[in-house]
Amino acid sequence: MSLTSRTQTTLAYAVLVTLAVLVLFPFYWMTITSFKSEDQMRSLLSMFWPRPIVIENYGQLLSKTDFVAWYGNSATVAICSTLLATAVGTIGAYALARLRFLGRGFLASATLITYLVPPSILFIPLYAQMRNLGLANSLAGLIAAYPSFTVPFVTWLLMGYFESIPEELEEAAMIDGATRFGAFARVVLPLAAPGVLAAALYAFTQAWNEFLYALVFITDGRLRTLPVGLASFITGDVYGWGYLMAGAVLTTLPVIAAYIYLQKYMVEGLTAGGVKG
């Protein structure tokens, strides 16, 4: 290996290590802080590692707060809204990518524009609609509201994915007797599985971390989702760092697990199968 190649390799590894430290350090700091007592948090001796490790923050979080109920609320809302957004967005993306009808281009542009509208503008009319429908202060209201920002993204992302799949595959299936929906379900959807998984994972992450709608639509303390529940540990300028860090660690675990678990299937889907010419 020449000196130039060695220098380039060393520089590349240095950049990667630096980026890894920048990305992982906040999670490391959050994790070690969750295992510190109040005295250790104020001590320089235990700055980078708790001595000793204490788990009282987790015990008090689970026993003295409604964290478990918040966890269940977030899981219910995120899973249901993700399934709804993925189903609607997948069918809508296929229609916009494959079907030819009047206003198709306008609807495609409107989908992207809708995704770009900030939720801070939409939450007032959405809340009014939820109240009129009797869904205010309920998890069903959040499940109905979250697709307002997840469906446009799923649709916009999958439109490009469906357009990359050759139409000849569907035409061959329909020649063999399949209906349009049959060709979509049996031919196109399996090929688009990696894109659908990626869109669903993004929708789940958005729903899991959403704060504004959950704050405005929910007034019952036990119906809060995790972001709003964790924010309740902040009173004025007093921060319950032990509760906050322990709750933040437990909150990030499902997202990390989902990314790690689904990454394998996404890669497999990208490389599985081929079309013989």
DRENMI-993943 format. One record per residue (C-alpha): residue number from 1; residue in three letters; x, y, z negated. Coordinates in steps of 0.2 Angstrom, whole numbers, plus 5000, padded with zeros to 4 digits. Layout:
# DRENMI-993943
<rec><n>NUM</n><res>ALA</res><east>X</east><north>Y</north><up>Z</up></rec>
...
END
This chain:
# DRENMI-993943
<rec><n>1</n><res>MET</res><east>5000</east><north>5000</north><up>5000</up></rec>
<rec><n>2</n><res>SER</res><east>5007</east><north>5017</north><up>5005</up></rec>
<rec><n>3</n><res>LEU</res><east>5009</east><north>5032</north><up>4993</up></rec>
<rec><n>4</n><res>THR</res><east>4995</east><north>5041</north><up>5002</up></rec>
<rec><n>5</n><res>SER</res><east>4983</east><north>5027</north><up>5000</up></rec>
<rec><n>6</n><res>ARG</res><east>4988</east><north>5025</north><up>4982</up></rec>
<rec><n>7</n><res>THR</res><east>4985</east><north>5043</north><up>4979</up></rec>
<rec><n>8</n><res>GLN</res><east>4968</east><north>5043</north><up>4987</up></rec>
<rec><n>9</n><res>THR</res><east>4963</east><north>5027</north><up>4977</up></rec>
<rec><n>10</n><res>THR</res><east>4969</east><north>5035</north><up>4960</up></rec>
<rec><n>11</n><res>LEU</res><east>4960</east><north>5051</north><up>4964</up></rec>
<rec><n>12</n><res>ALA</res><east>4944</east><north>5042</north><up>4969</up></rec>
<rec><n>13</n><res>TYR</res><east>4944</east><north>5032</north><up>4953</up></rec>
<rec><n>14</n><res>ALA</res><east>4948</east><north>5048</north><up>4943</up></rec>
<rec><n>15</n><res>VAL</res><east>4933</east><north>5056</north><up>4950</up></rec>
<rec><n>16</n><res>LEU</res><east>4922</east><north>5041</north><up>4947</up></rec>
<rec><n>17</n><res>VAL</res><east>4927</east><north>5039</north><up>4929</up></rec>
<rec><n>18</n><res>THR</res><east>4924</east><north>5058</north><up>4926</up></rec>
<rec><n>19</n><res>LEU</res><east>4907</east><north>5056</north><up>4933</up></rec>
<rec><n>20</n><res>ALA</res><east>4903</east><north>5040</north><up>4923</up></rec>
<rec><n>21</n><res>VAL</res><east>4908</east><north>5049</north><up>4907</up></rec>
<rec><n>22</n><res>LEU</res><east>4897</east><north>5064</north><up>4911</up></rec>
<rec><n>23</n><res>VAL</res><east>4882</east><north>5053</north><up>4915</up></rec>
<rec><n>24</n><res>LEU</res><east>4885</east><north>5041</north><up>4900</up></rec>
<rec><n>25</n><res>PHE</res><east>4891</east><north>5052</north><up>4886</up></rec>
<rec><n>26</n><res>PRO</res><east>4873</east><north>5060</north><up>4883</up></rec>
<rec><n>27</n><res>PHE</res><east>4866</east><north>5043</north><up>4880</up></rec>
<rec><n>28</n><res>TYR</res><east>4881</east><north>5037</north><up>4870</up></rec>
<rec><n>29</n><res>TRP</res><east>4879</east><north>5053</north><up>4859</up></rec>
<rec><n>30</n><res>MET</res><east>4860</east><north>5050</north><up>4857</up></rec>
<rec><n>31</n><res>THR</res><east>4863</east><north>5032</north><up>4852</up></rec>
<rec><n>32</n><res>ILE</res><east>4876</east><north>5035</north><up>4839</up></rec>
<rec><n>33</n><res>THR</res><east>4866</east><north>5049</north><up>4832</up></rec>
<rec><n>34</n><res>SER</res><east>4851</east><north>5038</north><up>4829</up></rec>
<rec><n>35</n><res>PHE</res><east>4862</east><north>5027</north><up>4818</up></rec>
<rec><n>36</n><res>LYS</res><east>4868</east><north>5042</north><up>4807</up></rec>
<rec><n>37</n><res>SER</res><east>4861</east><north>5048</north><up>4791</up></rec>
<rec><n>38</n><res>GLU</res><east>4857</east><north>5067</north><up>4788</up></rec>
<rec><n>39</n><res>ASP</res><east>4874</east><north>5069</north><up>4779</up></rec>
<rec><n>40</n><res>GLN</res><east>4884</east><north>5060</north><up>4793</up></rec>
<rec><n>41</n><res>MET</res><east>4876</east><north>5071</north><up>4806</up></rec>
<rec><n>42</n><res>ARG</res><east>4884</east><north>5086</north><up>4797</up></rec>
<rec><n>43</n><res>SER</res><east>4901</east><north>5078</north><up>4794</up></rec>
<rec><n>44</n><res>LEU</res><east>4915</east><north>5079</north><up>4806</up></rec>
<rec><n>45</n><res>LEU</res><east>4922</east><north>5062</north><up>4800</up></rec>
<rec><n>46</n><res>SER</res><east>4907</east><north>5053</north><up>4808</up></rec>
<rec><n>47</n><res>MET</res><east>4906</east><north>5064</north><up>4824</up></rec>
<rec><n>48</n><res>PHE</res><east>4910</east><north>5050</north><up>4837</up></rec>
<rec><n>49</n><res>TRP</res><east>4905</east><north>5035</north><up>4827</up></rec>
<rec><n>50</n><res>PRO</res><east>4894</east><north>5032</north><up>4812</up></rec>
<rec><n>51</n><res>ARG</res><east>4902</east><north>5026</north><up>4796</up></rec>
<rec><n>52</n><res>PRO</res><east>4893</east><north>5017</north><up>4790</up></rec>
<rec><n>53</n><res>ILE</res><east>4879</east><north>5012</north><up>4803</up></rec>
<rec><n>54</n><res>VAL</res><east>4862</east><north>5015</north><up>4796</up></rec>
<rec><n>55</n><res>ILE</res><east>4845</east><north>5010</north><up>4803</up></rec>
<rec><n>56</n><res>GLU</res><east>4834</east><north>5020</north><up>4792</up></rec>
<rec><n>57</n><res>ASN</res><east>4829</east><north>5032</north><up>4806</up></rec>
<rec><n>58</n><res>TYR</res><east>4822</east><north>5018</north><up>4816</up></rec>
<rec><n>59</n><res>GLY</res><east>4813</east><north>5010</north><up>4800</up></rec>
<rec><n>60</n><res>GLN</res><east>4805</east><north>5027</north><up>4796</up></rec>
<rec><n>61</n><res>LEU</res><east>4801</east><north>5031</north><up>4814</up></rec>
<rec><n>62</n><res>LEU</res><east>4791</east><north>5014</north><up>4816</up></rec>
<rec><n>63</n><res>SER</res><east>4783</east><north>5014</north><up>4798</up></rec>
<rec><n>64</n><res>LYS</res><east>4779</east><north>5033</north><up>4794</up></rec>
<rec><n>65</n><res>THR</res><east>4774</east><north>5040</north><up>4811</up></rec>
<rec><n>66</n><res>ASP</res><east>4762</east><north>5035</north><up>4825</up></rec>
<rec><n>67</n><res>PHE</res><east>4777</east><north>5030</north><up>4837</up></rec>
<rec><n>68</n><res>VAL</res><east>4770</east><north>5013</north><up>4840</up></rec>
<rec><n>69</n><res>ALA</res><east>4753</east><north>5019</north><up>4845</up></rec>
<rec><n>70</n><res>TRP</res><east>4762</east><north>5032</north><up>4856</up></rec>
<rec><n>71</n><res>TYR</res><east>4772</east><north>5019</north><up>4864</up></rec>
<rec><n>72</n><res>GLY</res><east>4757</east><north>5009</north><up>4869</up></rec>
<rec><n>73</n><res>ASN</res><east>4748</east><north>5024</north><up>4876</up></rec>
<rec><n>74</n><res>SER</res><east>4763</east><north>5028</north><up>4887</up></rec>
<rec><n>75</n><res>ALA</res><east>4765</east><north>5010</north><up>4893</up></rec>
<rec><n>76</n><res>THR</res><east>4746</east><north>5010</north><up>4897</up></rec>
<rec><n>77</n><res>VAL</res><east>4746</east><north>5026</north><up>4906</up></rec>
<rec><n>78</n><res>ALA</res><east>4762</east><north>5024</north><up>4915</up></rec>
<rec><n>79</n><res>ILE</res><east>4758</east><north>5006</north><up>4921</up></rec>
<rec><n>80</n><res>CYS</res><east>4740</east><north>5010</north><up>4926</up></rec>
<rec><n>81</n><res>SER</res><east>4744</east><north>5026</north><up>4935</up></rec>
<rec><n>82</n><res>THR</res><east>4759</east><north>5018</north><up>4944</up></rec>
<rec><n>83</n><res>LEU</res><east>4748</east><north>5004</north><up>4951</up></rec>
<rec><n>84</n><res>LEU</res><east>4735</east><north>5016</north><up>4956</up></rec>
<rec><n>85</n><res>ALA</res><east>4747</east><north>5028</north><up>4964</up></rec>
<rec><n>86</n><res>THR</res><east>4757</east><north>5014</north><up>4973</up></rec>
<rec><n>87</n><res>ALA</res><east>4741</east><north>5006</north><up>4980</up></rec>
<rec><n>88</n><res>VAL</res><east>4734</east><north>5023</north><up>4986</up></rec>
<rec><n>89</n><res>GLY</res><east>4750</east><north>5029</north><up>4993</up></rec>
<rec><n>90</n><res>THR</res><east>4755</east><north>5013</north><up>5002</up></rec>
<rec><n>91</n><res>ILE</res><east>4738</east><north>5013</north><up>5011</up></rec>
<rec><n>92</n><res>GLY</res><east>4739</east><north>5031</north><up>5015</up></rec>
<rec><n>93</n><res>ALA</res><east>4757</east><north>5031</north><up>5021</up></rec>
<rec><n>94</n><res>TYR</res><east>4753</east><north>5016</north><up>5033</up></rec>
<rec><n>95</n><res>ALA</res><east>4738</east><north>5025</north><up>5040</up></rec>
<rec><n>96</n><res>LEU</res><east>4748</east><north>5041</north><up>5043</up></rec>
<rec><n>97</n><res>ALA</res><east>4763</east><north>5032</north><up>5050</up></rec>
<rec><n>98</n><res>ARG</res><east>4753</east><north>5020</north><up>5062</up></rec>
<rec><n>99</n><res>LEU</res><east>4736</east><north>5026</north><up>5066</up></rec>
<rec><n>100</n><res>ARG</res><east>4732</east><north>5039</north><up>5079</up></rec>
<rec><n>101</n><res>PHE</res><east>4718</east><north>5051</north><up>5074</up></rec>
<rec><n>102</n><res>LEU</res><east>4714</east><north>5070</north><up>5075</up></rec>
<rec><n>103</n><res>GLY</res><east>4723</east><north>5079</north><up>5061</up></rec>
<rec><n>104</n><res>ARG</res><east>4736</east><north>5066</north><up>5057</up></rec>
<rec><n>105</n><res>GLY</res><east>4750</east><north>5079</north><up>5058</up></rec>
<rec><n>106</n><res>PHE</res><east>4741</east><north>5091</north><up>5047</up></rec>
<rec><n>107</n><res>LEU</res><east>4738</east><north>5078</north><up>5034</up></rec>
<rec><n>108</n><res>ALA</res><east>4756</east><north>5072</north><up>5034</up></rec>
<rec><n>109</n><res>SER</res><east>4761</east><north>5090</north><up>5031</up></rec>
<rec><n>110</n><res>ALA</res><east>4748</east><north>5093</north><up>5018</up></rec>
<rec><n>111</n><res>THR</res><east>4754</east><north>5078</north><up>5008</up></rec>
<rec><n>112</n><res>LEU</res><east>4772</east><north>5085</north><up>5007</up></rec>
<rec><n>113</n><res>ILE</res><east>4765</east><north>5102</north><up>5003</up></rec>
<rec><n>114</n><res>THR</res><east>4755</east><north>5095</north><up>4989</up></rec>
<rec><n>115</n><res>TYR</res><east>4770</east><north>5086</north><up>4982</up></rec>
<rec><n>116</n><res>LEU</res><east>4779</east><north>5103</north><up>4981</up></rec>
<rec><n>117</n><res>VAL</res><east>4765</east><north>5111</north><up>4971</up></rec>
<rec><n>118</n><res>PRO</res><east>4771</east><north>5113</north><up>4953</up></rec>
<rec><n>119</n><res>PRO</res><east>4760</east><north>5104</north><up>4940</up></rec>
<rec><n>120</n><res>SER</res><east>4760</east><north>5120</north><up>4930</up></rec>
<rec><n>121</n><res>ILE</res><east>4748</east><north>5127</north><up>4943</up></rec>
<rec><n>122</n><res>LEU</res><east>4737</east><north>5112</north><up>4944</up></rec>
<rec><n>123</n><res>PHE</res><east>4734</east><north>5108</north><up>4926</up></rec>
<rec><n>124</n><res>ILE</res><east>4721</east><north>5121</north><up>4923</up></rec>
<rec><n>125</n><res>PRO</res><east>4709</east><north>5116</north><up>4937</up></rec>
<rec><n>126</n><res>LEU</res><east>4713</east><north>5098</north><up>4933</up></rec>
<rec><n>127</n><res>TYR</res><east>4708</east><north>5100</north><up>4915</up></rec>
<rec><n>128</n><res>ALA</res><east>4692</east><north>5108</north><up>4920</up></rec>
<rec><n>129</n><res>GLN</res><east>4688</east><north>5093</north><up>4931</up></rec>
<rec><n>130</n><res>MET</res><east>4692</east><north>5081</north><up>4917</up></rec>
<rec><n>131</n><res>ARG</res><east>4682</east><north>5090</north><up>4905</up></rec>
<rec><n>132</n><res>ASN</res><east>4667</east><north>5090</north><up>4917</up></rec>
<rec><n>133</n><res>LEU</res><east>4669</east><north>5071</north><up>4920</up></rec>
<rec><n>134</n><res>GLY</res><east>4670</east><north>5068</north><up>4901</up></rec>
<rec><n>135</n><res>LEU</res><east>4688</east><north>5062</north><up>4903</up></rec>
<rec><n>136</n><res>ALA</res><east>4697</east><north>5075</north><up>4892</up></rec>
<rec><n>137</n><res>ASN</res><east>4706</east><north>5069</north><up>4877</up></rec>
<rec><n>138</n><res>SER</res><east>4707</east><north>5051</north><up>4884</up></rec>
<rec><n>139</n><res>LEU</res><east>4720</east><north>5040</north><up>4891</up></rec>
<rec><n>140</n><res>ALA</res><east>4708</east><north>5037</north><up>4906</up></rec>
<rec><n>141</n><res>GLY</res><east>4710</east><north>5056</north><up>4910</up></rec>
<rec><n>142</n><res>LEU</res><east>4729</east><north>5055</north><up>4911</up></rec>
<rec><n>143</n><res>ILE</res><east>4728</east><north>5039</north><up>4922</up></rec>
<rec><n>144</n><res>ALA</res><east>4716</east><north>5049</north><up>4933</up></rec>
<rec><n>145</n><res>ALA</res><east>4727</east><north>5065</north><up>4933</up></rec>
<rec><n>146</n><res>TYR</res><east>4744</east><north>5058</north><up>4935</up></rec>
<rec><n>147</n><res>PRO</res><east>4741</east><north>5052</north><up>4954</up></rec>
<rec><n>148</n><res>SER</res><east>4740</east><north>5070</north><up>4958</up></rec>
<rec><n>149</n><res>PHE</res><east>4759</east><north>5071</north><up>4958</up></rec>
<rec><n>150</n><res>THR</res><east>4764</east><north>5053</north><up>4961</up></rec>
<rec><n>151</n><res>VAL</res><east>4753</east><north>5049</north><up>4976</up></rec>
<rec><n>152</n><res>PRO</res><east>4760</east><north>5063</north><up>4987</up></rec>
<rec><n>153</n><res>PHE</res><east>4778</east><north>5057</north><up>4984</up></rec>
<rec><n>154</n><res>VAL</res><east>4774</east><north>5039</north><up>4986</up></rec>
<rec><n>155</n><res>THR</res><east>4765</east><north>5043</north><up>5002</up></rec>
<rec><n>156</n><res>TRP</res><east>4778</east><north>5054</north><up>5009</up></rec>
<rec><n>157</n><res>LEU</res><east>4792</east><north>5042</north><up>5005</up></rec>
<rec><n>158</n><res>LEU</res><east>4784</east><north>5026</north><up>5012</up></rec>
<rec><n>159</n><res>MET</res><east>4779</east><north>5035</north><up>5028</up></rec>
<rec><n>160</n><res>GLY</res><east>4797</east><north>5036</north><up>5034</up></rec>
<rec><n>161</n><res>TYR</res><east>4799</east><north>5018</north><up>5028</up></rec>
<rec><n>162</n><res>PHE</res><east>4784</east><north>5011</north><up>5038</up></rec>
<rec><n>163</n><res>GLU</res><east>4789</east><north>5021</north><up>5054</up></rec>
<rec><n>164</n><res>SER</res><east>4806</east><north>5012</north><up>5053</up></rec>
<rec><n>165</n><res>ILE</res><east>4797</east><north>4995</north><up>5055</up></rec>
<rec><n>166</n><res>PRO</res><east>4795</east><north>4990</north><up>5073</up></rec>
<rec><n>167</n><res>GLU</res><east>4777</east><north>4991</north><up>5079</up></rec>
<rec><n>168</n><res>GLU</res><east>4780</east><north>4976</north><up>5090</up></rec>
<rec><n>169</n><res>LEU</res><east>4779</east><north>4965</north><up>5074</up></rec>
<rec><n>170</n><res>GLU</res><east>4761</east><north>4970</north><up>5071</up></rec>
<rec><n>171</n><res>GLU</res><east>4756</east><north>4969</north><up>5089</up></rec>
<rec><n>172</n><res>ALA</res><east>4762</east><north>4951</north><up>5089</up></rec>
<rec><n>173</n><res>ALA</res><east>4752</east><north>4947</north><up>5074</up></rec>
<rec><n>174</n><res>MET</res><east>4736</east><north>4955</north><up>5081</up></rec>
<rec><n>175</n><res>ILE</res><east>4738</east><north>4946</north><up>5097</up></rec>
<rec><n>176</n><res>ASP</res><east>4739</east><north>4930</north><up>5087</up></rec>
<rec><n>177</n><res>GLY</res><east>4722</east><north>4934</north><up>5079</up></rec>
<rec><n>178</n><res>ALA</res><east>4726</east><north>4945</north><up>5064</up></rec>
<rec><n>179</n><res>THR</res><east>4716</east><north>4960</north><up>5060</up></rec>
<rec><n>180</n><res>ARG</res><east>4725</east><north>4977</north><up>5058</up></rec>
<rec><n>181</n><res>PHE</res><east>4724</east><north>4975</north><up>5039</up></rec>
<rec><n>182</n><res>GLY</res><east>4729</east><north>4957</north><up>5040</up></rec>
<rec><n>183</n><res>ALA</res><east>4745</east><north>4962</north><up>5050</up></rec>
<rec><n>184</n><res>PHE</res><east>4748</east><north>4976</north><up>5037</up></rec>
<rec><n>185</n><res>ALA</res><east>4746</east><north>4964</north><up>5022</up></rec>
<rec><n>186</n><res>ARG</res><east>4756</east><north>4949</north><up>5030</up></rec>
<rec><n>187</n><res>VAL</res><east>4769</east><north>4957</north><up>5041</up></rec>
<rec><n>188</n><res>VAL</res><east>4772</east><north>4975</north><up>5036</up></rec>
<rec><n>189</n><res>LEU</res><east>4770</east><north>4975</north><up>5018</up></rec>
<rec><n>190</n><res>PRO</res><east>4783</east><north>4961</north><up>5014</up></rec>
<rec><n>191</n><res>LEU</res><east>4796</east><north>4970</north><up>5025</up></rec>
<rec><n>192</n><res>ALA</res><east>4792</east><north>4986</north><up>5016</up></rec>
<rec><n>193</n><res>ALA</res><east>4793</east><north>4978</north><up>4999</up></rec>
<rec><n>194</n><res>PRO</res><east>4810</east><north>4987</north><up>4995</up></rec>
<rec><n>195</n><res>GLY</res><east>4803</east><north>5004</north><up>4999</up></rec>
<rec><n>196</n><res>VAL</res><east>4787</east><north>5000</north><up>4989</up></rec>
<rec><n>197</n><res>LEU</res><east>4797</east><north>4995</north><up>4974</up></rec>
<rec><n>198</n><res>ALA</res><east>4807</east><north>5011</north><up>4975</up></rec>
<rec><n>199</n><res>ALA</res><east>4792</east><north>5022</north><up>4976</up></rec>
<rec><n>200</n><res>ALA</res><east>4783</east><north>5013</north><up>4962</up></rec>
<rec><n>201</n><res>LEU</res><east>4799</east><north>5014</north><up>4951</up></rec>
<rec><n>202</n><res>TYR</res><east>4800</east><north>5033</north><up>4954</up></rec>
<rec><n>203</n><res>ALA</res><east>4781</east><north>5035</north><up>4950</up></rec>
<rec><n>204</n><res>PHE</res><east>4783</east><north>5025</north><up>4934</up></rec>
<rec><n>205</n><res>THR</res><east>4797</east><north>5036</north><up>4929</up></rec>
<rec><n>206</n><res>GLN</res><east>4788</east><north>5052</north><up>4932</up></rec>
<rec><n>207</n><res>ALA</res><east>4772</east><north>5045</north><up>4923</up></rec>
<rec><n>208</n><res>TRP</res><east>4783</east><north>5039</north><up>4908</up></rec>
<rec><n>209</n><res>ASN</res><east>4792</east><north>5056</north><up>4906</up></rec>
<rec><n>210</n><res>GLU</res><east>4777</east><north>5067</north><up>4910</up></rec>
<rec><n>211</n><res>PHE</res><east>4774</east><north>5080</north><up>4896</up></rec>
<rec><n>212</n><res>LEU</res><east>4763</east><north>5095</north><up>4902</up></rec>
<rec><n>213</n><res>TYR</res><east>4747</east><north>5086</north><up>4907</up></rec>
<rec><n>214</n><res>ALA</res><east>4748</east><north>5075</north><up>4891</up></rec>
<rec><n>215</n><res>LEU</res><east>4751</east><north>5090</north><up>4880</up></rec>
<rec><n>216</n><res>VAL</res><east>4736</east><north>5099</north><up>4888</up></rec>
<rec><n>217</n><res>PHE</res><east>4723</east><north>5085</north><up>4890</up></rec>
<rec><n>218</n><res>ILE</res><east>4726</east><north>5076</north><up>4874</up></rec>
<rec><n>219</n><res>THR</res><east>4722</east><north>5083</north><up>4857</up></rec>
<rec><n>220</n><res>ASP</res><east>4720</east><north>5067</north><up>4846</up></rec>
<rec><n>221</n><res>GLY</res><east>4737</east><north>5064</north><up>4838</up></rec>
<rec><n>222</n><res>ARG</res><east>4735</east><north>5045</north><up>4840</up></rec>
<rec><n>223</n><res>LEU</res><east>4732</east><north>5047</north><up>4859</up></rec>
<rec><n>224</n><res>ARG</res><east>4748</east><north>5056</north><up>4862</up></rec>
<rec><n>225</n><res>THR</res><east>4761</east><north>5049</north><up>4874</up></rec>
<rec><n>226</n><res>LEU</res><east>4779</east><north>5048</north><up>4869</up></rec>
<rec><n>227</n><res>PRO</res><east>4786</east><north>5064</north><up>4876</up></rec>
<rec><n>228</n><res>VAL</res><east>4772</east><north>5074</north><up>4867</up></rec>
<rec><n>229</n><res>GLY</res><east>4774</east><north>5063</north><up>4851</up></rec>
<rec><n>230</n><res>LEU</res><east>4793</east><north>5066</north><up>4850</up></rec>
<rec><n>231</n><res>ALA</res><east>4791</east><north>5085</north><up>4853</up></rec>
<rec><n>232</n><res>SER</res><east>4780</east><north>5085</north><up>4837</up></rec>
<rec><n>233</n><res>PHE</res><east>4796</east><north>5081</north><up>4827</up></rec>
<rec><n>234</n><res>ILE</res><east>4801</east><north>5099</north><up>4831</up></rec>
<rec><n>235</n><res>THR</res><east>4793</east><north>5111</north><up>4818</up></rec>
<rec><n>236</n><res>GLY</res><east>4798</east><north>5129</north><up>4822</up></rec>
<rec><n>237</n><res>ASP</res><east>4817</east><north>5129</north><up>4821</up></rec>
<rec><n>238</n><res>VAL</res><east>4818</east><north>5113</north><up>4811</up></rec>
<rec><n>239</n><res>TYR</res><east>4823</east><north>5098</north><up>4821</up></rec>
<rec><n>240</n><res>GLY</res><east>4821</east><north>5080</north><up>4814</up></rec>
<rec><n>241</n><res>TRP</res><east>4837</east><north>5074</north><up>4823</up></rec>
<rec><n>242</n><res>GLY</res><east>4836</east><north>5056</north><up>4816</up></rec>
<rec><n>243</n><res>TYR</res><east>4818</east><north>5053</north><up>4822</up></rec>
<rec><n>244</n><res>LEU</res><east>4821</east><north>5062</north><up>4838</up></rec>
<rec><n>245</n><res>MET</res><east>4837</east><north>5052</north><up>4843</up></rec>
<rec><n>246</n><res>ALA</res><east>4829</east><north>5035</north><up>4837</up></rec>
<rec><n>247</n><res>GLY</res><east>4813</east><north>5039</north><up>4847</up></rec>
<rec><n>248</n><res>ALA</res><east>4823</east><north>5045</north><up>4862</up></rec>
<rec><n>249</n><res>VAL</res><east>4833</east><north>5029</north><up>4862</up></rec>
<rec><n>250</n><res>LEU</res><east>4818</east><north>5018</north><up>4861</up></rec>
<rec><n>251</n><res>THR</res><east>4809</east><north>5028</north><up>4874</up></rec>
<rec><n>252</n><res>THR</res><east>4823</east><north>5026</north><up>4887</up></rec>
<rec><n>253</n><res>LEU</res><east>4824</east><north>5008</north><up>4886</up></rec>
<rec><n>254</n><res>PRO</res><east>4809</east><north>5003</north><up>4897</up></rec>
<rec><n>255</n><res>VAL</res><east>4815</east><north>5014</north><up>4911</up></rec>
<rec><n>256</n><res>ILE</res><east>4833</east><north>5007</north><up>4910</up></rec>
<rec><n>257</n><res>ALA</res><east>4827</east><north>4989</north><up>4909</up></rec>
<rec><n>258</n><res>ALA</res><east>4815</east><north>4992</north><up>4924</up></rec>
<rec><n>259</n><res>TYR</res><east>4829</east><north>5000</north><up>4935</up></rec>
<rec><n>260</n><res>ILE</res><east>4841</east><north>4985</north><up>4930</up></rec>
<rec><n>261</n><res>TYR</res><east>4828</east><north>4972</north><up>4933</up></rec>
<rec><n>262</n><res>LEU</res><east>4821</east><north>4979</north><up>4949</up></rec>
<rec><n>263</n><res>GLN</res><east>4837</east><north>4984</north><up>4957</up></rec>
<rec><n>264</n><res>LYS</res><east>4841</east><north>4965</north><up>4961</up></rec>
<rec><n>265</n><res>TYR</res><east>4825</east><north>4963</north><up>4970</up></rec>
<rec><n>266</n><res>MET</res><east>4826</east><north>4979</north><up>4979</up></rec>
<rec><n>267</n><res>VAL</res><east>4844</east><north>4974</north><up>4986</up></rec>
<rec><n>268</n><res>GLU</res><east>4837</east><north>4956</north><up>4990</up></rec>
<rec><n>269</n><res>GLY</res><east>4822</east><north>4964</north><up>4999</up></rec>
<rec><n>270</n><res>LEU</res><east>4834</east><north>4975</north><up>5010</up></rec>
<rec><n>271</n><res>THR</res><east>4844</east><north>4960</north><up>5016</up></rec>
<rec><n>272</n><res>ALA</res><east>4831</east><north>4947</north><up>5016</up></rec>
<rec><n>273</n><res>GLY</res><east>4824</east><north>4941</north><up>5033</up></rec>
<rec><n>274</n><res>GLY</res><east>4828</east><north>4947</north><up>5051</up></rec>
<rec><n>275</n><res>VAL</res><east>4820</east><north>4948</north><up>5067</up></rec>
<rec><n>276</n><res>LYS</res><east>4827</east><north>4938</north><up>5081</up></rec>
<rec><n>277</n><res>GLY</res><east>4827</east><north>4946</north><up>5098</up></rec>
END
